[in-house]
Amino acid sequence: MARTQTMPHSMRVISTNEEMSQACREAVKPVGLVPTMGALHAGHLSLVDRARADNLTVAVSIFVNPAQFVPDGDFSSYPRDRRSDLDKLEGAGVDLVFMPSVEEMYPAGFDTTVHSGELTRSLEGVARPGHLDGVATVVAKLLIQSSPDLAYFGQKDAQQLAMVRRMVADLDLPVEVAVVPTVREQDGLAVSSRNAYLDPR
């Protein structure tokens, strides 16, 4: 169901959990959420386009989540470009952008983690200890805060996607997980924010 617009588009940028929850409660349904860590590329925008086609309100979160970075990982150097990200999302017709601080998502005293079991005992779950629990925790928080009808994930992060689907089912979260095919570079490499670290060779 595509949205018909008769007025100029106005995108709202939100920084607090309370404001995001309220905005999504008051939004025209259905609401589609695209969780991201920013540094947006064609893969992210394919998720946004799908959400735009399916929903009357589209929300995108941009949060570089420290809980999913391993010690000595690239959290501090992870690509960030707020202005470019917002320009891309506005051009794609996004309605709500949630850009919380680390302190907003993980306030003093935060002490709860969502732990996934069997699905995280191989692959990235072994190579990056704690990474998938960090993903599960922040995705659960985003889904609870925004209560979307659909949440959009790419196939690229296959283990992460399987874990999110399992978590949604196990915790009875009232959201449909929508899967979007991987977008690739001309040479076949999956598009990723971290591709900026690579040279052509």
C-alpha positions in Angstrom: 0.0 0.0 0.0 1.9 3.1 -1.2 1.4 6.4 0.5 -0.2 9.2 -1.4 1.2 12.6 -0.5 -0.7 15.8 -1.1 1.5 18.0 1.1 5.3 18.8 1.1 7.1 16.1 3.0 8.4 17.0 6.4 10.8 14.6 8.2 11.0 14.7 12.0 14.2 13.9 13.8 13.9 12.6 17.3 16.5 12.0 20.0 14.6 10.6 23.1 12.9 7.3 23.8 9.8 9.0 25.1 9.3 11.2 22.1 9.9 8.3 19.7 7.4 6.1 21.5 4.8 8.9 21.4 5.5 9.8 17.7 5.0 6.1 16.7 1.8 5.8 18.8 0.3 8.8 17.1 1.6 7.9 13.5 -0.7 6.8 10.8 -0.6 3.0 10.6 0.9 0.8 9.4 4.4 1.9 10.6 7.5 0.4 9.2 10.8 0.6 11.1 14.3 0.3 9.5 17.0 -0.1 12.2 20.4 1.1 11.1 23.8 2.3 12.5 24.0 5.1 9.9 26.6 5.6 7.2 23.7 4.9 4.9 24.3 3.2 1.6 22.2 1.6 -1.2 21.5 -1.5 1.0 19.9 0.6 3.7 18.0 2.6 1.1 16.6 -0.6 -0.4 15.1 -1.3 3.1 13.7 2.2 3.2 12.2 1.9 -0.2 10.5 -1.4 0.7 9.2 0.1 3.9 7.9 3.1 2.0 6.0 0.9 -0.4 4.4 -1.2 2.4 3.6 1.5 5.1 1.9 4.8 5.6 4.6 5.9 8.1 8.3 5.0 7.8 10.7 5.3 10.7 14.4 4.9 10.6 16.7 4.6 13.6 20.4 5.6 13.4 22.4 4.4 16.4 25.9 3.2 16.5 25.4 0.6 19.2 28.5 0.2 21.5 27.0 -3.0 22.9 27.6 -4.9 19.7 31.3 -3.9 19.2 33.9 -6.3 20.6 36.8 -5.0 22.7 39.4 -3.2 20.6 36.7 -3.1 17.8 36.1 -0.1 15.5 33.4 1.6 17.6 35.2 5.0 17.7 36.1 4.9 14.1 32.9 3.4 12.7 31.8 5.6 9.7 29.4 8.4 10.8 27.9 11.1 8.5 24.8 12.6 10.1 24.2 15.3 7.5 24.5 12.9 4.5 22.3 10.3 6.3 19.5 12.8 7.0 19.7 14.1 3.4 19.3 10.6 2.0 16.4 9.8 4.3 14.6 13.0 3.6 15.0 12.3 -0.2 13.6 8.8 0.4 10.4 10.1 2.0 11.1 9.0 5.6 8.8 10.4 8.2 10.6 9.8 11.5 14.3 9.5 12.3 15.3 8.3 15.7 18.9 9.4 16.6 19.4 8.7 20.3 22.6 9.2 22.3 24.4 6.3 24.0 23.2 7.7 27.3 19.6 7.8 26.1 19.7 4.1 25.1 21.9 2.9 27.9 21.3 5.2 30.9 23.3 4.9 34.2 22.5 1.6 35.9 21.4 -0.2 32.7 21.8 -3.9 33.5 19.7 -6.0 31.2 20.9 -7.9 28.1 18.9 -10.0 25.7 20.8 -13.3 25.2 20.3 -15.6 22.3 21.2 -19.2 22.7 21.8 -21.9 20.1 21.8 -19.5 17.1 24.8 -17.6 18.5 27.1 -20.5 19.2 28.8 -20.5 15.8 30.0 -18.1 13.1 30.0 -14.5 14.3 28.8 -15.6 17.8 32.2 -17.3 18.2 34.3 -14.8 16.2 32.8 -11.7 17.9 31.8 -12.7 21.5 29.0 -10.6 22.8 28.3 -9.0 19.4 25.0 -10.8 18.8 23.7 -10.2 22.3 24.4 -6.5 21.8 22.4 -6.6 18.5 19.5 -8.5 20.2 19.4 -6.0 23.1 19.3 -2.9 21.0 16.8 -4.4 18.4 14.5 -5.4 21.2 14.6 -1.9 22.7 13.9 -0.3 19.3 11.0 -2.6 18.6 9.5 -2.0 22.0 10.0 1.8 21.8 8.5 2.2 18.3 6.0 -0.7 18.2 6.2 -0.9 14.4 3.9 -3.1 12.4 6.8 -4.2 10.3 10.6 -4.1 10.8 13.0 -4.4 7.9 16.3 -6.3 7.8 18.6 -7.2 4.9 19.6 -10.8 4.1 23.3 -9.8 4.2 23.7 -10.4 8.0 22.2 -13.8 7.8 23.0 -15.0 11.4 21.8 -11.7 12.8 18.5 -12.0 10.8 17.9 -15.5 12.1 18.5 -14.4 15.6 16.1 -11.4 15.3 13.4 -13.6 13.9 13.8 -16.1 16.7 13.8 -13.4 19.3 10.6 -11.8 18.0 8.9 -15.2 18.0 10.3 -16.2 21.5 9.4 -12.9 23.2 6.0 -12.6 21.4 6.9 -9.2 20.1 4.0 -7.9 18.0 5.9 -7.1 14.8 6.4 -8.7 11.4 10.0 -9.1 10.4 10.4 -8.2 6.7 13.4 -9.5 4.8 15.0 -7.6 1.9 17.5 -9.1 -0.5 21.2 -8.1 -0.3 22.4 -5.2 -2.5 25.8 -5.8 -4.0 28.6 -3.7 -5.6 29.3 -4.2 -9.3 31.9 -6.8 -8.5 29.5 -8.8 -6.3 30.7 -7.6 -2.9 27.8 -7.0 -0.5 27.3 -3.3 0.1 28.4 -2.4 3.6 29.3 0.7 5.6 32.6 -0.9 6.4 33.5 -1.2 2.7 34.9 2.3 3.2 37.8 0.6 4.9 38.7 -1.4 1.8 40.8 -0.4 -1.2 39.9 -1.8 -4.7 42.4 -4.7 -4.3 
